[in-house]
Amino acid sequence: MERLKRSFSRICLLLPTIILEFVLLSKLMHWFGNRVVWIETVLHIVGAIIILTIVRTARHLSSSIIWIICIAMFPVFGTVTFLLLGADLLISRTFKNITKWTDFARSYYVQDKKVMKELAEKDPDLYGDFHYISKSEGFPFYKNTGFDYYKTGDEGYPVMLEELKKAEKFIFMEYFIIEEGVMWNGILEILEQKAKEGVDVRVMYDDLGSFFTVSGKFASHLEEKGIRCIPFNRINPIIGTILNHRDHRKIMVIDGKVAFSGGVNLADEYINVISPFGHWKDNIIRITGQAVWSYTVMFLTHWNALSNVKDEDFAVFKAEPLRGRKDGYIAPYGETPLDLEIVAQNIYMSIINQSKKYCYIMTPYLIIDTDMINTLILAAKRGVDVRIMTPGIPDKKVIWKITRSYYPQLIEGGVKIYEYTPGFVHAKVFVSDDMVATVGTVNLDYRSLYLHFENGTYLYGSKKVLEIRDDYLETIDQCRQMNSSETKNNLLMELVISILRIFAPLM
């Protein structure tokens, strides 16, 4: 109820404008269709060209199938809509700035050649993955000198508060959801105090992700407290794919010495103060050492793209890292929808492909393309113990239905599926063979893999990878293993779900 109250004024402002825009667009296309036959003919031809182009160039055809069907069934409407959305991608000031600052930031990601040499000697079989992340995608590997994995938001939240209290120079925060409540209020109290002390405090949140959780004046209220604040990709009523690409990242950097990430947003269900979907199973990862620098650069890239005041030299935020015992290697990485590379999916698939004994996965949603399905099944057929953990209590029932529709094919292929009976799994974790893990924000669904800005932390060779494995095994004791017959539906429901799976990239 409180969420609805906060967003009611924004909905009242946006909804009439959106409805009017759709009505005008429909009438315009109808007018053209009835009066100018040659325009309709041209649109049919353009639509056919678009379909052929998608088929020829798409890196992930499963997520583009909706456009193929829409244009094929409704040539005029589908083609015009596609062209409008495509134009938005080209003219979006936000996206242009992100691309510009992403290019600018590349020079700040510097790979230590000695580290790559060590990795090549330690594990020649995995060196191709290391090369892909570092050389191809530009996210350096560092010697791990400290990370801590917290099995729930409840465990990690007090540590976040303690680290925030130590801040002396700057606090950078970038989150998909912020909601007023116990968690956010505890953080805000510290941020206000630090701002008064002269600490550079910056907060960035996704405007759509926080649409129902903060008011439209949230940013200005923080500015009044001395906290610099930017809503990412602010919602406006103009139709466009700009609405579709959200900032799903979770990043907190303190003085360049400590960084936090993981699946946890800044709202009370993430630390189980409230339980709308049963127990919330999530995680927080705390990073120290040189790897913090990559998260600092990631934050500054988005901040500078959206802020009117630019940081011309990121190096001023580079700190002498906290020292610790060397234990494996670590590589924070980012995902952007603004290029043709699907970094997160490639990393996930590489982990599965390289697994020899086991690959354990936690994900809140399971909406995947044929490449991922085949990769998971092939690993299982190679004798790898492939397990996927999903929620037992859904936060979105339609998405849960679609998630469950993938179970039969995977189970019949040898993949084991478990549902977390106490509540909702929000963690996004892969762990394999006691050597490799990734913890981050990337769900196994189209939105995270193809449409959102995301981040993750790749871990190799650390003893603490075993803590992630043990957390998985402890949690699976609270799960129910699924069989293919449990998710079978009648013919009508199967038809509905099949249609919904086509529209999954928009959900």
VENHUQUI-V972591 format. One record per pair of residues at least 6 apart in sequence whose ideal C-beta (glycine too) atoms are under 8 Angstrom apart, sorted by the first residue. I is the first residue (numbers start at 1). J is the second residue. Records with the same first field share a line. If there is no record, write none. Layout:
BEGIN
I: J  J
END
This chain:
BEGIN
3: 179  212  213
4: 212
6: 212  213  214  215
7: 211  212  213
9: 215  216
10: 211  215  216  235
13: 237
14: 235  236  237
17: 237
18: 237  239
21: 237  238  239
22: 239
25: 80  239
26: 77
29: 76  77  80
32: 39  40  76
33: 39  40  76
40: 75  76
43: 75  76  79  80
44: 75  76  79
46: 79  83
47: 71  72  75  78  79  82
50: 67  71  79  82
51: 67  68  71  72
54: 61  64  67  68
55: 61  68
58: 64
59: 340  341  342
60: 342  345  369  371  449  450
61: 369
62: 369  370  371  446  505
63: 369  446  450  451  505
64: 505
65: 502
66: 502  503  505  506
67: 78  82
69: 502
70: 77  78  81  82
71: 78  79  82
72: 78
84: 239  240
85: 239  240  241
86: 241
88: 240  241  242
89: 95  241  242
92: 240  242
94: 233  242  305  306
95: 242  245  338
97: 304  305  306
98: 301  302  305  336  338
99: 338
100: 305
101: 301  302  304  305
102: 301  305  336  338
104: 301  304
105: 297  300  301  314
106: 138
108: 293  297  314  315
109: 138  139  140  294  297
110: 140
111: 134  135  140  141
112: 140  141  142
115: 140  141  142  143  329
116: 130  131  134  135  141
119: 126  127  130  141  329  460
120: 127  130
122: 461
123: 130  435  460  461
125: 354
126: 354  435  436  460
128: 350
129: 347  350  351  354
130: 141  331  460
132: 346  347  350
133: 139  141  331  333  343  347  458
134: 140  141  331
137: 333  341  343
139: 294  331  332  333  334
140: 294  331
141: 329  330  331  460
142: 289  290  291  294  329  330  331
143: 289  290  326  328  329  330
144: 289  291  326  327  328  329  330  459  461  462
145: 288  289  290  321  322  323  324  325  326  327
146: 287  288  289  322  324  325  327
147: 285  286  287  288  289  291  330  457  459  462  464
148: 159  285  286  464
149: 283  284  285  439  464  467  468  471
150: 156  159  262  283  284  285  286
151: 283  471  475
152: 271  272  280  281  282  283
153: 183  264  270  271  272  280  282  283  284
154: 271  272
155: 284
156: 260  262  264  283  284  286
157: 183  186  264  271  284
159: 284  286
160: 187  252  260  284
161: 186  187  190
163: 254  258  260  286
164: 171  187  190  191  194  254
165: 190
166: 254  255
167: 194  199  254  255
168: 199  255
169: 199  200  255  256  319
170: 199  200  201  202  253  254  255  256  317
171: 191  194  199  200  201  202  252  253  254  255
172: 202  251  252  253  254  296  299  300  303
173: 202  203  204  251  252  253
174: 203  204  205  232  247  249  250  251  252  298  299  302  303
175: 204  205  206  209  249  250  251  265  266
176: 205  206  209  210  246  247  248  249  250  265  441
177: 205  206  209  210  213  265  266  267
178: 184  203  205  210  213  214  218  265  266  267
179: 210  213  214  265  266  267  268
180: 213  214
181: 267  268  273  274
182: 268  271  273
183: 266  267  268  270  271  273
184: 266  267
187: 266
191: 201  203  225  227
192: 225  226  227
194: 201
195: 201  225  226  227
196: 226
200: 228
201: 226  227  228
202: 227  228  229  230  299  303
203: 222  227  228  229  230
204: 229  230  231  232  247  299  302  303  306
205: 214  218  229  231  232
206: 231  232  233  246  247  248
207: 231  232  233  234  235
208: 233  235  243  246
209: 246  247  248  265
210: 218  231
211: 235
213: 267
215: 221
218: 229  231
219: 229  230  231
220: 229
222: 228  229
223: 229
228: 307
230: 303  306  307
232: 246  247  302  306
233: 242  243  245  246  247
235: 243
244: 451  506
245: 337  338  451  452  453
246: 447  451  452  453
247: 302  452  453
248: 441  447  448  452  453  454
249: 298  302  334  441  453  454  455
250: 260  261  262  263  264  265  441  455
251: 259  260  261  295  298  299  455
252: 259  260  261
253: 259  292  295  296  299
255: 319
256: 292  293  296  317  318  319  321
257: 288  292  319  320  321  322
258: 286  287  288  292  322
259: 286  287  288  291  292  295  296  332
260: 284  285  286  287
261: 284  285  287  295  332  439  440  441  455  456  457
262: 282  283  284  285  427  439  440  441
263: 282  283  284  426  427  428  440  441
264: 270  271  282  283  284  426
268: 274
269: 275  276  277  280
270: 280  282  426
271: 280
272: 279  280
275: 423
276: 395
277: 391  393  394  395  423  424
278: 392  393  422  423  424
279: 422  423  424
280: 423  424  426
281: 362  420  422  423  424  425  426  427  475
282: 425  426  427
283: 427  429  439  471
285: 439  457
287: 295  330  332  457
288: 321  322  324
289: 321  322  323  324  330
290: 321
291: 330  331  332  457
292: 319  321
293: 318  321
294: 331  332  333
295: 332  455
296: 314  317  318
297: 314
298: 332  334  455
300: 311  314  317
302: 453
303: 311
304: 310  311
311: 317
327: 461  462  463  464
328: 459  460  461  462  463  464  465
329: 459  460  461  462
330: 457  458  459  460  462
331: 457  458  460
332: 455  456  457  458
333: 343  344  347  455  456  457  458
334: 343  453  454  455
335: 342  343  344  442  448  449  452  453  454  455  456
336: 453
337: 450  451  452  453
342: 449  450
344: 440  442  448  449  454  456
345: 371  372  449  450
347: 438  456  458
348: 372  430  438  442  444
349: 371  372  375
351: 359  430  432  436  438
352: 359  375  376  379  384  386  430  432
353: 375  378  379
354: 432  436
355: 379  384  386  432  433
356: 384  433
357: 384  385  432  433  434
358: 384  385  386  387  432  433
359: 379  384  385  386  387  430  431  432  433
360: 385  387  389  429  430  431  432  469  472  473
361: 386  387  388  389  429  430  444
362: 388  389  425  427  428  429  472  475
363: 388  389  390  425  427  428  443  444  445
364: 390  391  395  424  425  426  427  428  443
365: 390  399  403  443  444  445
366: 388  390  403  406  444  445
367: 399  402  403  406  444  445  446  501  504  507
368: 406  444  445
369: 446
372: 444
373: 406  409  410  413
376: 386  388  410  413  415
377: 409  410  413  414  415
379: 386
380: 386  413  414  415
381: 413  414
385: 416
386: 414  415  416
387: 415  416  417  418  472  476
388: 410  415  416  417  418  444
389: 418  419  420  425  472  475  476  479
390: 403  417  418  419  420  425
391: 400  419  420  423  424  425  426
392: 419  420  421  422  423  424  479  480
393: 422  423  424
394: 400  424
395: 424
398: 500  507
399: 445  507
401: 497  500
402: 497  500  501  504  507
404: 487
405: 487  497  501
407: 417  482  484  486  487
408: 484  487  488
410: 417
411: 417  482  483  484
412: 484
416: 481
417: 481  482
418: 476  479  480  481  482
419: 479  480  482
420: 475  478  479
421: 478  479  480
422: 478
427: 439
428: 439  440  441  442  443  444  448  456
429: 437  438  439  468  472
430: 436  437  438
431: 437  465  468  469  472
434: 465  466  469
435: 460  461  465
436: 458  459  460  465
437: 458  459  465  468  469
438: 456  457  458  459
439: 456  457  459  468
440: 454  455  456  457
441: 448  454  455  456
442: 448  449  454  455  456
443: 449
445: 504
446: 504  505  507
447: 505  507
448: 454
450: 505
451: 505
459: 465  468
489: 497
500: 507
END
